Amino acid sequence: MGKNLIAIVGPTATGKTSLAARLACDLDGEILSADSRQVYRHMDIGTGKDRHQYAFGAKTVSVHLIDIIDPEAEFTVYDFQKQFYAAYADVAKREKWPILVGGTGLYLESVLGGYILPEAPPDPALRKALESKSLGELQQMLLSMTNRLHNKTDLEDRERILRRIEIEQAKRKPSKIPVFPEIRPLVFGIRLPRPVLREKIALRLAQRLNEGMIEEVARLHEKGLSWERLDGFGLEYRFISRFLKGEMTKRDMISKLEIAIGQFAKRQETWFRRMERKGQAIVWIDPDYEQLKEKVLEAIYESSSAD
């Protein structure tokens, strides 16, 4: 059977979203975002939503799975997977091309690989039983249940630890195996030489700071989002929060943030290589739109001809 999903993946700052948006415009498709921070409302500059990149003259490409929850709320891989399949079904029903784009490896794998994830609603009784435990005791409890933590902030924030414990408990309960739509993806990866990527990270950071990223973080805190919660979002929100609290100078914040984003990009590259070792085919290309479009159309034609 022919392919029914196009995925554009890659590290941060490679320009994959703008490429995917152009492709969606040309193929009459819609974007499905796989970004673990763009799901949150009011977090625009720091997450790089850049809505202008979806506009092409009189036409605007539709985007799903951004701005769907408030930043106070937790959003799990299970939540993403559930909302992805709903959005995917909606796009496919209207005979549009679903184009998945993002760099959050666990989100991407959960749908490209059809992960079976447990439903884990909040468990008030469990939380009541754990309320007297210290942060250290909760950390040890979680580590005894799993050593697969996607983000180290799962061990730094009490609310995140409690949520992860709920999820791990849910995994131990018998549950009905869900029926997913069959995803037959074409996966393209966008790559850049490391020095070029570092330069793009620095330029993008400077641009976002000029656009008011510091003010965005300050507004989020003024509206009630705790410093701990902001720190849990990592990268821009973590370092700018520390600058706003007076823990580092602006110059140090920018320098350390550039390094942290570069390290994050390396971890993303490692994740994608691991996906390939597990059997996920990824066609790696430079961030050149004409090359991407040519390869996509060629792959679509070949998959259709093979039916």
N, C-alpha and C positions, 0 to 999 in steps of 0.2 A: 504493500500500500504506500501511497505517496506521503511525503512529509506534511505535517500539519502544524508545525511551530518553528519559528526562526528565533534563535537565541543569540544575542550579542553580549559577550562577557569580556572581562579584562580588569586589570588593576585600576585604581582611581587615577584620574587625570589623563587618561588615554583618549578621551573624546568619544567614548563608545555611545553615549546617550544621543549626542547630536547626529552621529552616523545612523543610529537606529531610527531616529525621528525622520530623517530624510528618506530612509528606506520605507518607513511606514507611509509616508506621503506618496511615494512613487508606486507602491504596491497596493495602495488602498488598505492599509493595515492599521492596527491600533497597538499602543505600547502597554505592556504589562511590566511594571517596575519590580525589580528584585533588589531593593535597597532597604536595609534594616532601620534606617533613620528617616527616610523620606515618607514613611507611613505616618509620621507625626505631624500634626497641624502646628502652625506658627514657627516651625523650624525650617526656614526657607533658604537663607543665605548660607548658613553653616552646613546644610546638607546638599547644597548645589542643585536645587530644583530647577532654577533657570528656565522658567516657563516660556520665555521668548523662543527657545530653540524648537518648540513644537508648532510655531506659527510659520506658515508659508503663504504669504500673500493673503488671499481671502480664505485660505484653507487652514484649519488648525487640527493637528493630529490629536485624537483622544488618548488620554493617559489614565491607566487604572493603577490602583494600589499605592497611591500617594495621598497624603492628607486624609487619612481615614480614622485616626484616633487622636485623642489629646495626649500631650507628652507626659502627663501624670500616670497614664495607664501602661500596663505591661503588654507587650505584643510578642507572642512566642512563634516558633517555627510552625507549630500546629496551626496557629491563627493565620499565618501567612499562607500556608498550604491550602487551607480551607477557602480563604478569600481568592487565592489564585485560581483554583478550579472553577469557582463561581464566575469569575471574570472571564476566564478562558472560554467557558461554555457560552457566555453571552456574546463574546466576539465571534466565535466560530459559528454560532447560530445565525448571525447576520452576514455570514460569508465574507468576513474580513480576515486578513492575515494577522494572527496573534504574534507579536514580536516581543519576546521577553528580553529585557536588558537590565544589567546590574552587576555588582561586584561582590554581593554578600554570598559567599560560597555555600553556606548551609542552606540558605533559601533556594538557591539555584539547584543544588543537589536534591533537595526535598521534592521538587516537582519533576526534574529531569530524570531522577531515579525512582520516583514513585515511593518515597519512604512511607512505611506504615508507622504512623505516630499516634500515640494515645490521646484521647480527649482528656484534658486535665482541668476541670472547672475549679475555682477556688474552694478550699476545704476548710470551713470555719472551725470544725472540731480539731483538725490537725493543728491549725494555727493557735488555737487556744492552748493546746497541749505543749506547744513549743514557745509560748510567749515568755516563759521565765528563763529560757536558755540564753546564754551569752552569745555574742557574735562568734567567738572562737569555737564554742560547742556546736553551733549550727554549721560552721565551716567543716568541722570534722565529720559531722553527720552526713553532709552532702558528699564529701570526698569518699566516705565509706560506701556510698551508693553508686557513684560513678567517677571515673577519671577523665571523662570526655566533656570538658567545659569549653564551649565555643569562645567565650569571652572571660578574661580574668576578672572583670567587674562582677561576675556572678559570685565571687568570693569576697567582694569588698562592700557590697550593699546588702543590708539585712533583708529588705523587701525582695531583692533578686534571689537571695539564698532561699527564702521561704518559698518563692515561686518555683524554683528549681526542685526543691524537695517535694512539692506537690506533684510536679511532672514525673519525677522518678518514682514516687509512690504509685501514680496512675499506671506506669509501665508494668507494674507488678500485678495489676488486676486484669482478669480476663476481659477482653473487649471484642466487639464485632469487627471483623476485617472490612474496611471500607472498600467501595468499588470506585476506582478512579477512571477517568477517561484515558484512552490510550494515547500517550504523547509520543510522537515520532519526530524528534527535533533535528533541525540543522543547526549546529552550534559553531559560531565563529568567534574567535578570540582576537582582541585588538592588543597589539604589542608595540612597545617602543624601546629603543636602547636605553639602558639605565641612566646615562648622563642626560639624555634628552628628557626623560621622565622627571628627573630631579629638577630640571629647569622649568618644566611645565608646572610642577607642583609649586615652586616658588612664585611663579608669575600668577598662578590662579589664587594663591593665598593672598598676595598683595592686592589683587583685584577684589576679592571678597572683603578684605578689610576696608578698602575704599568704599565699598557698597554698603557698609554699616554692619558688619558681622559682630563687632564688639557690642554695638548698641542692641542688636538682636538678642544676644545672650543676657545683657543687662535687663531688657524688657521682660524676658522669660522669668528671671529671678524676681523682678518687681511684682509680677503677676502671681507669684506664689510658688514657683518651682524651686525646690531646695537646691543648695549648692551640691549636696550629695547626689541628687538626681541628675543634675547637669553634668557632674563629673562622670556619672555612669554612662553618658552618651559618648564619652571618649573624644579624642582628637580635638577639633576646634572648640567644642563646648567645655572640655576639661581644661585646656590650657588658658582659654579666655577667662573662665571662671576663676582660675588661680591668679590671673593678672588683676581681675576686678577686686579680688579679696586682698590685694596688695602683697601676694606671696612671691611675685616676680615682676621684673620690669617689662615694659612693652617689648623692648629689644630682645630680652631673653625669651619672652613668650613666643615671639615670631621665630627665633632661631630654633628653639626646642620643638616647636610645632612643625616646622619644615622637616626636621629629622624624624619626628614621630610619624608623619604622613608617609615619608619615604620607607620607613620600617613597615608600616601597614601595607604599602604596595608590595613589598617583598613577601609578606605573609600571604597576600592574595595570590601572588604568582605561585607560591608553594602549594596553595590549596588547589589551584587549577591543574598543576602537574599531578597532584594526587588523584584528582578526578580522572585524568587521562590514564593513570596506572590502573584505576578501577574499571576501565573500559569505556569511559565517555569520550567519544571522538570529538576533537576540537580542531577546526581549521584555523590556523593562526595567520593573520595578515597585518600589514601596516595600516595605520588609520587613514586610508585613502578610500573615499566614497566610491569612485568608479570601479576600483578593484573589488570592493565589497559587493556592490550591486551585480557585477559580472559573475562573481563566484556564486552568489545566491541564486541568480536566474539559471545558471548552469546546473547547480545542484537540484533545483526544483524540477528542471526539465528531465534530468537523469532519473530522479526518483519517480516521476510520473511515467516515463517511458518503460521503467522496469515493472510496472503493474501488469 
